[in-house]
Amino acid sequence: MKKVFFSIAFCVLSLSLFNLEAQTAAVFDFDCEDPDFADKVGMMTDLLIHELVKASGVTVVERKNIDKVFSEYSFQANPYIDLKSAKKLGKGLGADCIIVGSIAGLGCPLYVTARMIDVESGKVLHSAKMTLNFWSDYEEKLPAFALDCINKLPISNFFVGVWQGSVSTASFEDYYEVKFGEKSKCVVKVTSIDESGKEIVQEGTGTYSYARDEFSGGRMFKLQVIFKEAKIARLRTINWAYPINLNDKKNSFSLNFPLDSQSDEIVRLTLTKEE
């Protein structure tokens, strides 16, 4: 049976899991096995693009850019794209993720499937399927379908680098220096000065993450650090898990946390990225 292809130009997402630049995803041609549905393809494309554009931080990648790369590599869309091709085409487009899929019609219902693949690792980040009894079902189910894909895109890592901040109380001042690495690793140095002016410095290593919280729908920042041979009794470990909001420049955020496990006192730390 002759195959028909349709393209869905996808998005550049301004948020992702740890990449300094905004996450870029491109959707390649979906494979449609039945030419009888060819006249519906344009409608499906337009509706999906509309849903993606409505999402915060999403822009549409121009179709001509995808066509150009496909032509350069003499590549034909395939829902079962291999790792080598994914890396080559994704990098050619400057994409971090690609989406491939297919439409299968066995009379009724109609099945639309998609897979989102990480360009660097080849890992399938997300797969989704819609079952359509009628073409009109597509518009009804599309918003949730598009949102599901968007929510699975990693969040951009704006953290990589050195951040500094301080906590001040009546009895001490703590100065934080946090070095966020590219692969969720971090080093935290705390310089604490007590009432007498005595200075204590300790350094620990750990991990961090910034990901969507399925429960709240927001984004959760987590930091877990162990200070070996800790010199500051109240600061032997850090176990933070708090929702945060980065500022517009993505170089500052604040969080509130208990002074220590034995205290009800809450302190506020604002971390700012050093340029």
JOWOGI-V452057 format. One record per residue. N is the residue number from 1. SS is DSSP state (helix for helix, strand for strand, loop for the rest). BURIAL is I if it has 9 or more other C-alpha atoms within 8 Angstrom, else O. D_LAST is the distance of its C-alpha to the last C-alpha in whole Angstrom. Layout:
n/ss/burial/d_last
N/SS/BURIAL/D_LAST
N/SS/BURIAL/D_LAST
//
This chain:
n/ss/burial/d_last
1/loop/O/58
2/loop/O/56
3/loop/I/52
4/strand/I/50
5/strand/I/47
6/strand/I/44
7/loop/I/41
8/loop/I/38
9/loop/I/35
10/loop/I/32
11/strand/I/29
12/strand/I/25
13/strand/I/24
14/loop/I/20
15/loop/I/20
16/loop/I/21
17/strand/I/22
18/loop/I/18
19/loop/I/17
20/loop/I/14
21/loop/O/16
22/loop/I/18
23/strand/I/22
24/strand/I/24
25/strand/I/28
26/strand/I/31
27/strand/I/35
28/loop/I/37
29/loop/I/41
30/strand/I/43
31/strand/I/46
32/strand/I/49
33/loop/I/53
34/loop/I/55
35/helix/I/55
36/helix/O/57
37/helix/O/53
38/helix/O/52
39/helix/O/53
40/helix/O/50
41/helix/I/47
42/helix/O/46
43/helix/O/46
44/helix/I/44
45/helix/I/42
46/helix/O/41
47/helix/I/42
48/helix/I/39
49/helix/I/36
50/helix/O/37
51/helix/I/36
52/helix/I/33
53/helix/I/32
54/helix/O/33
55/loop/O/30
56/loop/O/27
57/loop/O/24
58/strand/I/27
59/strand/I/28
60/strand/I/31
61/loop/I/30
62/loop/O/33
63/helix/O/36
64/helix/O/37
65/helix/I/33
66/helix/I/35
67/helix/O/38
68/helix/O/37
69/helix/I/35
70/helix/I/39
71/helix/O/41
72/helix/O/39
73/loop/O/39
74/loop/O/43
75/loop/O/42
76/loop/O/44
77/loop/I/42
78/loop/I/43
79/loop/I/42
80/loop/O/43
81/loop/I/40
82/loop/O/39
83/helix/I/36
84/helix/O/36
85/helix/O/37
86/helix/I/34
87/helix/I/32
88/helix/O/33
89/helix/I/33
90/helix/I/30
91/helix/I/28
92/helix/O/30
93/helix/I/29
94/loop/O/25
95/loop/I/26
96/loop/I/25
97/strand/I/28
98/strand/I/32
99/strand/I/35
100/strand/I/38
101/strand/I/42
102/strand/I/45
103/strand/I/48
104/strand/I/51
105/strand/I/54
106/loop/O/57
107/loop/O/59
108/loop/O/58
109/loop/I/55
110/strand/I/52
111/strand/I/49
112/strand/I/46
113/strand/I/44
114/strand/I/40
115/strand/I/38
116/strand/I/34
117/strand/I/33
118/strand/I/29
119/loop/I/29
120/loop/O/27
121/loop/O/30
122/loop/I/33
123/loop/O/33
124/strand/I/35
125/strand/I/32
126/strand/I/35
127/strand/I/38
128/strand/I/40
129/strand/O/44
130/strand/I/46
131/strand/O/49
132/strand/I/51
133/loop/O/55
134/loop/O/55
135/loop/O/52
136/helix/O/52
137/helix/I/50
138/helix/I/47
139/helix/I/46
140/helix/O/46
141/helix/I/45
142/helix/I/42
143/helix/I/39
144/helix/O/39
145/helix/I/39
146/helix/I/36
147/helix/I/34
148/helix/O/35
149/helix/I/33
150/helix/O/30
151/helix/O/30
152/helix/O/30
153/loop/I/27
154/loop/I/24
155/strand/I/21
156/loop/I/18
157/loop/I/16
158/loop/I/12
159/loop/I/12
160/loop/I/11
161/strand/I/8
162/strand/I/8
163/strand/I/9
164/strand/I/11
165/strand/I/14
166/strand/I/17
167/strand/I/21
168/strand/O/24
169/loop/O/27
170/loop/O/31
171/loop/O/31
172/strand/I/27
173/strand/I/24
174/strand/I/21
175/strand/I/18
176/strand/I/16
177/strand/I/13
178/strand/I/13
179/strand/I/13
180/strand/I/13
181/loop/I/15
182/loop/I/16
183/loop/O/20
184/loop/I/20
185/strand/I/20
186/strand/I/18
187/strand/I/18
188/strand/I/18
189/strand/I/18
190/strand/I/20
191/strand/I/21
192/strand/I/24
193/strand/I/26
194/strand/I/29
195/loop/O/31
196/loop/O/33
197/loop/O/29
198/loop/O/30
199/strand/O/26
200/strand/I/26
201/strand/I/23
202/strand/I/24
203/strand/I/22
204/strand/I/23
205/strand/I/22
206/strand/I/23
207/strand/I/22
208/strand/I/20
209/strand/I/21
210/strand/I/21
211/strand/I/24
212/strand/I/26
213/loop/I/29
214/loop/O/32
215/loop/O/34
216/loop/O/32
217/loop/O/31
218/loop/O/27
219/strand/I/24
220/strand/I/24
221/strand/I/21
222/strand/I/23
223/strand/I/22
224/strand/I/24
225/strand/I/24
226/strand/I/26
227/loop/I/26
228/loop/O/29
229/loop/O/31
230/loop/I/29
231/loop/O/30
232/loop/I/29
233/loop/O/32
234/loop/O/30
235/loop/I/27
236/loop/I/29
237/strand/O/27
238/strand/I/25
239/strand/O/26
240/strand/I/25
241/strand/O/26
242/strand/O/25
243/strand/I/24
244/loop/I/21
245/loop/O/19
246/loop/I/16
247/loop/O/15
248/loop/O/16
249/loop/O/12
250/loop/O/12
251/loop/I/9
252/strand/I/12
253/strand/I/15
254/strand/I/18
255/strand/I/21
256/strand/O/24
257/strand/O/26
258/strand/I/29
259/loop/I/29
260/loop/I/31
261/loop/O/33
262/loop/O/36
263/loop/O/35
264/loop/O/35
265/loop/O/32
266/strand/O/29
267/strand/I/26
268/strand/I/22
269/strand/I/19
270/strand/I/16
271/strand/I/13
272/strand/I/9
273/strand/I/6
274/loop/O/4
275/loop/O/0
//
